[in-house]
Amino acid sequence: MADRVGLYLHDSTSIQESIKIVQKAEREGLYAIWQAEPRLSRSAIVMLSSFASTTNRIKLGTAVINIWTRNVATLSASFLSLDELAPDRIMLGLGAWYDPLASQVGVSRNKPLLAMREFVDTTRALLNMERVSFSGEHVRLYDLQLDERTIAPIPRHVPLYIGATGPRMMAVAGEIADGVILTHLVSPHYTQGAIEQLLVGANKAGRALDTIDRPQVIVCSIDNDKPDVAIDRARKLVTLFLRQQPGMMRVSGVRQELIDEIAQVLPINPHESQINDAMHLVPDDVVHLVTATGTVKQAREKVREYIAAGATYPVLYPLGNVNYIIDQFANGYSRDDDPVREFFN
């Protein structure tokens, strides 16, 4: 059973509209907002600031901020400020980024596992208001402490999450992170394997799996009246992902023949018209494999599969009418301080 529901926000709406969506999510009792930092279109820190100043209860996290382009000290100071604005509601999700964007700004992403360890360890220490000296390969701090003069010098409760996708980073998350953000457009089978790798790291560190939060981002497109339309919305995203992330698709159980067929007709960075032309190659069963789409009943059943595979709660990546999705997944969600999702039983 999942006792929480989160919402994942990309860059498909304006900041003003996103604020309204977050306020509605809070009114309807959703647990958390996870803000993406896609491409170079939107700063997750700015978005969280706007959400924190216009809400009172909902948790707010980044999914994810890369560990290469912000200094560990300045990023820690930013999240110190966010926690001051919204105490005990802020979550810091970190990721190893991706190419070609990283290389376009001169980042080589050398030794990402080591870089993540150094970044998490030093960020946690700084947010604990410790004085830190650290000489690593990626992070170097010399007798540094976040400034105490403007705020109380107390440890800040900002849990650190890793947006892991591969098995080695998943194991690292199991060792050192407060949580892992399980990626979208993967099957429950992939999630089950990811949890197994997370457990490898947890066992190495002497940690219990239950101490590691495991929210799962799930693409969600629903329409009770026109389920085929909802499926087509998701099919477009799945088609693109088949071209750009074939390894993830393969691990999720998609047959190699389809992956190869998509690679033959789509360039790695296709135009929208090219994606539209290739969509017919992707059958409904593949869309359903990696998304929660179709009718509300179908979507809820799919969410249950991810929870059964080891995710602690769903983070819905909405396609289509986001308010409709909030309404459907908030149905039966108690407005009490400790809400329970009845329909995930």
C-alpha positions in Angstrom: 0.0 0.0 0.0 1.2 3.5 -0.7 0.2 6.1 1.9 1.6 9.0 -0.2 1.2 10.5 -3.7 3.6 12.9 -5.3 3.5 15.0 -8.4 6.4 15.6 -10.8 6.6 18.9 -12.6 8.6 19.4 -15.8 8.6 22.7 -17.8 5.3 22.3 -19.7 3.5 25.1 -17.8 4.4 28.6 -16.9 5.8 29.3 -13.4 2.5 31.1 -12.5 0.4 28.1 -13.6 2.8 25.7 -11.8 2.2 27.6 -8.6 -1.5 27.1 -9.0 -1.0 23.4 -9.7 1.1 23.0 -6.5 -1.5 24.9 -4.4 -4.2 22.6 -5.7 -2.1 19.5 -5.0 -1.6 20.8 -1.4 -5.4 21.4 -1.0 -6.1 17.9 -2.3 -3.7 16.3 0.2 -0.9 15.2 -2.0 2.3 14.6 -0.2 5.1 16.0 -2.4 6.1 18.0 -5.4 9.2 17.0 -7.3 10.4 19.7 -9.7 12.6 18.7 -12.6 15.4 20.8 -13.9 15.2 19.9 -17.6 17.6 21.0 -20.3 18.4 24.7 -19.6 14.8 25.9 -19.4 14.0 26.1 -15.7 15.8 26.4 -12.4 14.5 23.9 -9.9 15.7 26.2 -7.0 13.7 29.1 -8.3 10.7 26.9 -8.8 11.0 25.5 -5.2 11.3 29.0 -3.9 8.1 30.0 -5.5 6.3 26.9 -4.3 7.7 27.3 -0.7 6.5 30.9 -0.4 2.9 30.0 -1.6 2.2 26.8 0.3 2.2 25.7 3.9 2.4 21.9 4.1 3.4 20.0 1.0 6.9 18.6 0.7 9.1 20.1 -2.1 12.0 18.4 -3.8 14.3 18.6 -6.8 14.3 15.8 -9.4 17.1 16.4 -10.0 19.8 19.0 -9.7 23.1 17.9 -11.3 26.2 17.7 -9.2 28.6 19.4 -11.6 27.5 23.0 -12.3 26.9 24.3 -8.8 29.5 24.4 -6.1 28.7 22.2 -3.1 28.9 25.2 -0.7 26.7 27.5 -2.7 24.1 24.7 -3.3 24.1 23.9 0.4 23.5 27.6 1.2 20.6 27.7 -1.3 19.0 24.7 0.4 19.7 26.2 3.8 17.7 29.2 2.6 14.9 27.0 1.2 14.6 25.2 4.5 14.4 28.5 6.3 11.5 29.5 4.0 9.8 26.1 4.4 11.1 24.3 7.4 11.2 20.5 7.2 9.5 20.5 3.8 12.5 20.6 1.5 14.2 17.6 -0.2 17.4 17.8 -2.3 17.4 15.4 -5.2 20.8 15.1 -7.0 21.8 13.5 -10.3 24.8 12.8 -12.4 23.3 14.7 -15.4 23.4 13.5 -19.0 25.1 14.1 -22.4 25.2 15.8 -24.8 24.2 18.7 -22.5 26.9 18.1 -20.0 29.6 18.2 -22.7 28.1 21.3 -24.3 28.9 23.2 -21.1 32.4 21.6 -20.7 31.5 19.0 -18.1 33.1 15.6 -18.6 31.3 13.8 -15.8 34.4 11.9 -14.9 34.0 9.3 -12.2 30.3 10.1 -11.4 30.1 7.5 -8.6 33.0 9.1 -6.7 31.7 12.6 -7.5 28.3 11.7 -6.0 29.8 10.3 -2.9 31.9 13.4 -2.3 29.0 15.7 -3.1 26.5 13.9 -0.8 28.9 13.6 2.1 30.0 17.2 2.1 26.5 18.6 1.5 25.1 16.6 4.4 27.9 17.9 6.7 27.4 21.5 5.7 23.6 21.3 6.2 24.3 19.8 9.6 26.1 23.1 10.3 29.4 21.3 10.7 32.8 22.9 9.9 34.1 21.0 7.0 37.5 20.4 5.5 37.5 17.9 2.6 40.1 17.3 -0.1 38.6 15.0 -2.7 38.9 14.6 -6.4 35.8 16.6 -7.2 35.0 18.5 -4.0 37.5 20.6 -2.0 36.5 22.5 1.1 38.9 24.2 3.6 37.7 24.9 7.1 34.2 25.9 5.8 30.9 26.3 7.6 27.7 27.9 6.4 27.3 31.3 7.9 25.4 31.4 11.2 24.8 35.1 11.6 21.5 35.4 9.9 19.8 32.2 11.0 20.0 29.9 14.0 23.0 27.6 13.7 21.1 24.3 14.0 21.2 21.3 11.7 18.8 21.6 8.8 16.5 18.7 8.1 17.0 18.4 4.3 17.0 14.8 3.2 19.3 13.9 0.3 18.0 11.8 -2.6 19.9 10.4 -5.6 18.3 10.2 -9.0 19.9 6.9 -9.8 19.3 4.8 -13.0 22.2 2.4 -13.4 22.9 -0.4 -11.0 26.2 1.0 -9.6 24.7 4.4 -8.8 21.7 2.6 -7.3 24.0 0.7 -4.9 25.8 4.0 -4.0 22.4 5.5 -3.1 21.7 2.5 -0.9 24.9 3.2 1.0 24.7 7.0 1.4 21.4 8.6 0.5 18.3 9.2 2.5 16.3 8.2 -0.6 16.4 7.3 -4.3 14.3 8.9 -7.0 13.3 6.0 -9.2 13.1 7.1 -12.8 10.2 7.2 -15.2 9.4 5.3 -18.4 10.6 2.0 -16.9 8.6 -1.1 -16.1 7.9 -2.5 -12.6 10.4 -5.3 -13.5 13.1 -2.6 -13.8 12.0 -1.2 -10.5 12.3 -4.6 -8.8 15.9 -4.9 -10.1 16.7 -1.4 -9.0 15.6 -2.1 -5.5 17.8 -5.3 -5.5 20.8 -3.1 -6.3 19.7 -0.5 -3.7 19.7 -3.3 -1.2 23.2 -4.3 -2.1 24.4 -0.9 -1.1 22.2 -0.8 2.0 23.6 -4.1 3.2 27.1 -2.9 2.6 26.5 0.1 4.8 24.6 -1.9 7.4 21.3 -0.1 6.7 17.7 -1.4 6.5 15.9 -0.9 3.2 13.0 0.6 5.0 15.1 3.5 6.1 15.6 4.6 2.4 12.7 6.4 0.8 12.0 5.2 -2.8 9.5 7.5 -4.7 8.9 6.3 -8.2 8.2 8.8 -11.0 5.5 7.4 -13.2 4.2 8.9 -16.5 0.4 9.2 -16.1 -2.1 9.9 -18.8 -5.7 9.2 -18.1 -9.1 9.8 -19.7 -12.1 7.6 -18.8 -14.1 8.8 -21.8 -11.3 8.6 -24.4 -8.6 6.2 -23.0 -7.1 5.8 -26.5 -6.4 9.5 -26.6 -4.6 9.2 -23.2 -2.6 6.2 -24.4 -1.5 8.2 -27.5 -0.3 11.1 -25.4 2.0 8.6 -23.6 2.9 6.8 -26.8 4.6 9.9 -28.1 6.9 10.1 -25.0 7.6 6.4 -25.1 8.6 6.6 -28.8 11.2 9.2 -28.0 12.5 7.3 -25.0 12.9 4.2 -27.1 15.3 6.1 -29.3 17.2 8.0 -26.6 17.3 5.4 -23.8 17.3 2.0 -25.5 19.2 0.4 -22.6 16.5 1.4 -20.1 13.8 0.1 -22.5 15.7 -3.2 -22.9 16.0 -3.7 -19.1 12.3 -2.9 -18.8 11.4 -5.8 -21.1 10.9 -4.2 -24.5 11.9 -6.5 -27.3 15.1 -5.6 -29.2 13.4 -5.7 -32.6 11.2 -2.7 -31.7 14.2 -0.8 -30.3 16.1 -1.4 -33.5 13.1 -0.5 -35.7 12.7 2.9 -33.9 16.5 3.5 -34.2 16.2 3.1 -38.0 13.5 5.7 -38.4 14.4 8.3 -35.7 17.5 10.4 -35.3 18.8 10.7 -31.7 17.3 14.2 -31.4 14.2 14.0 -33.7 11.8 16.7 -34.6 8.3 16.5 -33.3 6.9 15.6 -36.7 9.4 12.6 -36.9 8.2 11.3 -33.5 4.6 11.6 -34.7 5.4 9.6 -37.8 7.1 6.9 -35.8 4.5 6.5 -33.1 2.5 3.9 -35.0 5.3 1.5 -34.5 4.9 1.4 -30.8 2.1 -0.9 -29.7 -0.3 -0.3 -26.8 1.3 -3.1 -24.7 4.6 -1.3 -24.7 3.0 2.0 -23.6 1.2 0.2 -20.8 4.4 -1.6 -19.8 6.2 1.6 -18.8 3.4 4.1 -18.0 0.1 4.4 -16.1 -2.2 5.2 -18.9 -5.7 4.7 -20.2 -8.6 4.7 -17.8 -8.3 5.8 -14.2 -8.7 2.2 -13.2 -5.9 1.1 -15.5 -3.6 3.8 -14.1 -4.3 2.9 -10.5 -3.7 -0.8 -11.2 -0.3 0.1 -12.8 0.7 2.2 -9.8 0.0 -0.8 -7.6 2.5 -2.8 -9.7 5.3 -0.2 -9.0 4.5 -0.3 -5.3 4.5 -4.1 -5.3 8.0 -3.9 -7.0 9.4 -1.8 -4.1 8.6 1.8 -4.6 7.4 3.6 -1.5 5.0 6.0 -3.3 4.1 7.2 -6.8 5.2 10.5 -8.2 2.9 11.1 -11.1 4.4 12.7 -14.2 1.2 14.2 -15.7 0.4 14.2 -19.4 -2.7 16.0 -20.4 -5.0 17.7 -17.8 -2.9 17.8 -14.6 -5.9 19.0 -12.5 -7.9 16.0 -13.6 -5.0 13.7 -12.6 -4.8 15.3 -9.2 -8.5 15.0 -8.7 -8.5 11.3 -9.6 -5.5 10.3 -7.5 -6.6 12.5 -4.5 -10.0 10.7 -4.4 -10.3 9.1 -1.0 -7.2 10.9 0.3 -7.8 12.0 3.9 -7.2 15.7 4.7 -5.8 14.7 8.1 -2.2 15.2 8.9 -1.4 11.5 8.3 -3.5 10.7 5.2 -4.0 7.2 3.9 -4.6 6.3 0.3 -7.5 3.8 0.4 -7.4 2.8 -3.2 -3.9 1.5 -3.1 -4.9 -1.3 -0.7 
